[in-house]
């Protein structure tokens, strides 16, 4: 049978009884370990997203240009991209827990070092180091969770994404409040970095190997994968990687300079901009629903709808002079589709596009693809703003660019996913 020619299916997970072969681990320990993974990813998000709402103050203190500020807002993703493929290689060969703990320490120290910067060069270095740790952690978490919850991967990724969205929601509020209380933007970076180190210490003892080191083979051992490509770098993963590149540039260019747009173009206060960013993170909490949808319907079609929605929302954000109420609604919708639907489903789809023993490399490929060019998305957006203004820049990068991702997704065949119903 030519499986490549099969009719597209929703690719709903195939069930079996092999879950009993997992390493013995009590439900409470699974819950505690998973909660710590969730908290660590929440702090990861807080470290990333506390920077944009404080950027106008950082820019004023150091005298950075808009282009330099845009680069700083997103260049941590360069570190994430650099970490992606090496982390994927390590995760397929070494203990995921070790990679996870080391990564949390790296990004926490990078975050704490940021206020120590004397200029653009060393602040860039600290941001990239922080991103390197965050990229390692992302690959490790999603490889571990993707293996342990192989049959409910989308939902599990959605829950992890919820932790990220909570971090996006509270980081701007806490960051701006601490800056107001202490008269300096430094204190949030010290607080969030310390929180990461404490979570790493707790994870050392409370996150068990039964959660992080599960082999997918023990969970889906009754199924064969001859219908799938042998290489982890195949038609599906390449198409999804192109889509991830486009999504990273569009979404992170938006996230990195959104507060600056609200303050400089729409003349919002810092508190109002922080509120809009927090509402965006609240929208990202739709990740649980988005991940569940990805487990129960055709993920290619879901991703296409999500990209088109982000494109339309971007059009409304940058082409209207919306007041705080409508702008918060648009921010919520961008968070729901950009963070709650696009992120977990792109991540889980790229793991489903490879054979089970290759999910570490798939996780690394996602991190590198999504965050690689995203590192320069803020710089690109700022250059477009300088040349054409906010409206045209938003049209080009947030509205039109996602259409390239839609084109790439048309080449994806979910009938060759590892959770496809093969007859």
C-alpha positions in Angstrom: 0.0 0.0 0.0 1.2 3.5 -0.8 0.8 5.2 2.6 1.9 8.6 1.2 -1.2 8.6 -1.0 -3.6 7.9 1.9 -6.5 10.2 2.6 -5.5 12.7 5.3 -6.7 11.6 8.7 -7.1 13.5 11.9 -4.1 11.5 13.1 -5.7 10.6 16.5 -3.4 8.6 18.7 -3.5 4.8 18.4 -4.2 3.3 21.8 -2.6 0.2 23.3 -1.8 -1.4 26.6 1.9 -0.7 26.7 1.6 2.1 29.3 2.0 -0.5 32.0 5.6 -1.0 30.9 6.6 2.5 32.0 9.0 2.8 34.9 7.2 2.5 38.2 6.2 5.9 39.4 3.4 6.9 41.7 0.7 9.3 40.6 1.7 11.9 43.3 5.3 11.8 42.2 4.3 12.2 38.6 2.1 15.2 39.6 4.9 16.8 41.7 7.5 16.3 39.0 5.2 17.6 36.3 4.3 20.6 38.4 8.0 21.5 38.8 8.5 21.2 35.0 5.5 23.5 34.6 6.9 26.0 37.1 10.3 25.9 35.5 8.9 26.7 32.1 6.8 29.5 33.7 10.0 31.1 35.0 11.6 30.6 31.6 8.7 32.7 30.2 9.0 35.3 32.9 12.7 35.7 32.2 11.9 36.2 28.5 8.9 38.5 28.7 9.9 40.8 31.6 12.3 42.5 29.1 9.9 44.0 26.6 7.7 46.1 29.0 10.9 47.4 30.7 12.6 48.1 27.4 11.6 51.8 27.2 13.3 52.4 30.5 16.4 50.3 29.6 16.6 52.1 26.3 16.5 55.5 28.1 19.2 54.5 30.6 21.6 53.2 28.0 20.7 55.4 25.1 19.9 52.5 22.7 18.4 53.2 19.3 15.1 51.6 18.3 17.0 49.0 16.1 19.3 48.2 19.0 16.3 47.9 21.4 14.5 45.6 18.9 17.6 43.4 18.7 17.9 43.1 22.5 14.2 42.4 22.8 14.5 39.2 20.7 18.2 38.2 20.4 17.8 35.8 23.3 16.2 33.5 20.8 19.6 33.3 19.0 20.9 31.5 22.1 17.8 29.2 21.9 18.4 28.5 18.3 22.1 27.7 18.9 21.0 25.3 21.7 18.3 23.5 19.8 20.1 21.0 17.6 22.9 20.2 20.0 20.3 19.7 22.8 18.4 17.4 20.5 21.5 15.3 20.0 22.3 15.2 23.7 18.7 14.3 24.6 18.8 11.2 22.4 22.0 10.0 24.1 22.1 11.3 27.7 19.7 11.8 30.6 17.1 14.4 30.0 17.0 15.4 33.6 20.7 16.3 33.5 20.2 18.5 30.5 17.1 20.0 32.1 18.8 21.0 35.3 21.9 22.4 33.7 19.7 24.5 31.3 17.7 26.1 34.2 20.9 27.1 35.9 22.3 28.6 32.7 19.2 30.8 31.9 18.8 31.9 35.5 22.4 33.1 35.8 22.0 34.8 32.4 18.9 36.6 33.6 20.6 37.7 36.8 23.6 39.0 34.9 21.5 41.3 32.6 21.3 44.3 35.0 25.1 44.1 35.3 25.6 45.1 31.7 27.6 48.2 30.9 26.5 48.5 27.2 25.0 46.8 24.2 27.7 44.2 23.7 27.7 42.6 27.2 23.9 42.9 27.5 23.6 41.1 24.2 25.9 38.4 25.5 23.9 37.9 28.7 20.6 37.7 26.7 22.1 35.1 24.4 23.4 33.1 27.3 20.0 33.2 28.9 18.4 32.1 25.6 20.8 29.2 25.3 19.7 27.8 28.6 16.0 28.4 27.7 16.5 26.6 24.4 18.1 23.6 26.1 15.3 23.6 28.6 12.6 23.8 26.0 14.0 20.8 24.1 14.5 18.8 27.3 11.0 19.5 28.6 9.2 18.7 25.4 11.2 15.6 24.7 10.5 14.2 28.2 6.9 15.2 28.3 6.4 14.1 24.7 7.7 10.6 25.5 5.9 10.1 28.8 2.5 11.4 27.5 3.0 10.0 24.0 -0.8 9.3 23.5 -1.8 12.8 24.8 1.2 14.7 23.6 -0.8 17.7 22.3 -2.8 18.1 25.6 0.4 17.7 27.7 2.2 20.3 25.5 -0.8 22.6 25.9 -0.6 22.3 29.7 3.2 23.1 29.6 2.2 26.0 27.3 -0.2 27.2 30.0 2.7 27.5 32.4 4.5 29.6 29.7 1.4 31.8 29.3 1.1 32.3 33.0 4.7 33.5 33.0 3.9 35.9 30.1 0.8 37.1 32.0 2.5 37.9 35.3 6.0 38.9 34.3 5.1 42.4 32.9 2.8 43.1 35.9 5.4 42.0 38.4 8.3 43.6 36.5 6.7 47.1 36.2 5.5 47.0 39.8 8.9 46.1 41.1 10.5 48.8 38.9 8.0 51.3 40.4 8.6 50.2 43.9 12.4 50.2 43.8 13.0 52.9 41.2 15.0 50.6 39.0 14.4 48.0 36.4 17.1 45.7 37.9 15.1 44.0 40.6 12.8 41.8 38.5 15.8 40.2 36.8 17.3 39.3 40.2 14.0 37.9 41.5 13.2 35.7 38.4 16.8 34.5 38.2 16.7 33.4 41.9 13.4 31.7 41.4 14.9 29.6 38.6 17.8 28.5 40.8 15.4 27.5 43.5 13.3 25.4 41.1 16.4 23.7 39.8 17.4 22.7 43.3 13.9 21.4 44.0 13.8 19.5 40.7 17.1 17.8 41.5 15.3 15.8 44.3 11.6 15.8 43.2 11.7 15.3 39.5 12.2 11.5 39.1 13.8 9.7 36.2 10.6 7.7 35.7 9.1 10.9 34.4 11.9 12.4 32.4 13.7 9.3 31.0 10.7 7.3 29.7 11.4 5.8 26.2 8.6 6.2 23.7 9.2 2.7 22.6 7.9 1.4 25.9 4.7 3.4 25.4 3.9 2.6 21.8 5.8 -0.7 21.4 2.9 -2.5 19.7 3.0 -0.3 16.6 5.4 -0.3 13.7 6.5 2.7 11.7 7.6 1.3 8.3 5.2 3.7 6.7 7.2 6.7 8.0 10.4 8.2 6.5 13.6 6.8 8.0 15.3 10.2 8.3 14.1 12.7 11.0 14.7 15.3 8.3 11.9 14.5 5.9 9.2 16.2 3.9 7.0 16.8 6.9 9.7 18.0 9.3 11.2 20.3 6.7 7.8 21.8 5.9 7.0 22.2 9.6 10.4 23.7 10.2 9.8 26.3 7.5 6.4 27.1 9.1 8.2 27.3 12.5 10.7 29.8 11.1 8.0 32.0 9.7 5.9 31.8 12.9 8.9 32.7 15.0 9.7 35.8 13.0 6.1 37.0 12.9 5.2 36.2 16.6 8.5 37.2 18.2 8.8 40.4 16.2 5.3 41.2 17.5 6.0 40.3 21.1 9.4 42.0 21.3 8.2 45.5 20.2 4.5 45.4 21.1 4.8 47.4 24.3 7.1 49.9 22.5 4.4 50.2 19.8 1.7 50.8 22.4 3.8 53.5 24.2 5.4 55.3 21.3 2.7 55.1 18.7 -0.6 54.8 20.6 0.8 56.8 23.6 -0.2 54.3 26.2 1.3 54.5 29.7 3.8 51.8 30.9 1.1 50.3 33.1 -1.4 50.1 30.2 1.2 48.5 27.9 2.0 46.0 30.7 -1.7 45.2 31.0 -2.0 44.5 27.3 1.0 42.2 27.4 -0.4 40.4 30.4 -3.8 39.9 28.6 -1.8 38.5 25.7 -0.3 36.0 28.1 -3.8 35.2 29.4 -4.8 34.4 25.8 -1.9 32.0 25.6 -3.6 30.0 28.4 -5.8 28.6 25.7 -2.9 26.3 25.1 -4.7 23.5 27.0 -7.6 23.7 24.6 -5.3 24.2 21.7 -3.3 21.1 22.5 -6.4 19.1 23.1 -7.6 20.1 19.6 -4.3 19.0 18.1 -4.9 15.5 19.6 -8.3 15.2 18.0 -8.2 16.8 14.6 -5.9 17.3 11.6 -3.0 19.3 12.9 -2.0 20.7 9.5 -5.4 22.3 9.1 -5.4 23.6 12.7 -2.1 25.2 12.1 -3.2 26.8 8.9 -6.3 28.3 10.5 -4.2 29.6 13.4 -1.7 31.3 11.1 -4.5 32.9 9.1 -6.1 34.1 12.4 -2.8 35.7 13.6 -2.4 37.4 10.2 -5.9 38.9 10.5 -5.4 40.0 14.2 -2.1 41.6 13.3 -3.9 43.6 10.6 -6.4 44.9 13.1 -3.7 45.8 15.7 -1.5 47.8 13.4 -4.1 49.3 11.1 -6.4 50.8 13.7 -5.9 53.3 16.5 -7.7 51.0 19.0 -8.3 52.2 22.6 -7.2 50.2 25.6 -10.3 48.0 25.6 -10.3 46.8 22.0 -6.5 46.5 22.1 -6.6 44.2 25.0 -9.2 42.0 23.2 -6.9 41.9 20.1 -3.9 41.1 22.4 -5.9 38.2 24.0 -6.7 36.8 20.5 -3.1 37.1 19.4 -2.1 35.2 22.5 -4.8 32.6 22.0 -3.8 31.8 18.4 -0.1 32.6 18.5 0.8 31.1 21.8 -2.1 28.9 22.7 -2.6 27.2 19.3 0.4 27.7 17.1 3.2 27.0 19.6 2.1 23.7 21.1 0.8 22.2 17.9 3.8 23.1 15.8 6.0 21.5 18.6 3.9 18.3 18.9 3.4 18.0 15.1 7.1 18.0 14.4 7.6 15.3 17.0 4.8 13.3 15.3 6.5 13.7 12.0 9.4 11.4 13.1 9.8 7.9 14.4 9.5 7.6 18.2 13.2 7.1 18.8 13.9 10.4 17.0 11.8 12.8 19.1 14.9 14.3 20.8 16.2 15.5 17.4 12.7 16.6 16.4 12.4 18.7 19.6 15.8 20.3 18.8 14.9 21.0 15.2 11.7 22.8 16.4 13.7 24.9 18.9 16.3 25.9 16.3 13.7 26.5 13.5 11.3 28.5 15.7 13.9 30.6 17.5 16.7 30.9 15.0 15.5 33.7 12.8 13.3 35.0 15.6 16.5 36.3 17.2 16.6 39.0 14.5 12.8 39.5 14.2 12.9 42.5 16.6 15.7 44.1 14.6 13.9 43.4 11.4 10.7 44.9 12.7 12.5 48.0 14.0 14.2 48.5 10.7 10.8 48.2 8.9 9.3 50.7 11.4 12.1 53.2 10.7 11.6 52.8 7.0 7.8 52.6 6.6 6.2 53.3 10.0 4.4 51.0 12.4 1.4 50.3 10.2 3.3 49.2 7.1 5.8 47.3 9.3 3.0 45.4 11.0 1.4 44.7 7.6 4.6 43.2 6.2 5.9 41.2 9.2 2.8 40.2 11.2 0.1 40.0 8.5 1.7 39.0 5.2 4.7 36.9 6.3 2.5 34.2 8.0 1.0 33.4 4.5 4.4 31.9 3.6 4.0 29.5 6.5 0.5 28.6 5.2 2.1 27.7 1.9 4.7 25.5 3.6 2.0 23.7 5.6 0.2 22.6 2.4 3.1 20.2 1.9 2.5 18.4 5.3 1.0 14.9 5.1 -0.5 13.9 8.5 -1.0 10.3 7.2 2.7 9.9 7.8 2.6 11.1 11.4 3.6 8.5 14.1 0.1 8.8 15.6 -1.8 8.3 12.3 -4.4 5.5 12.0 -2.6 3.1 9.6 -4.8 0.5 7.9 
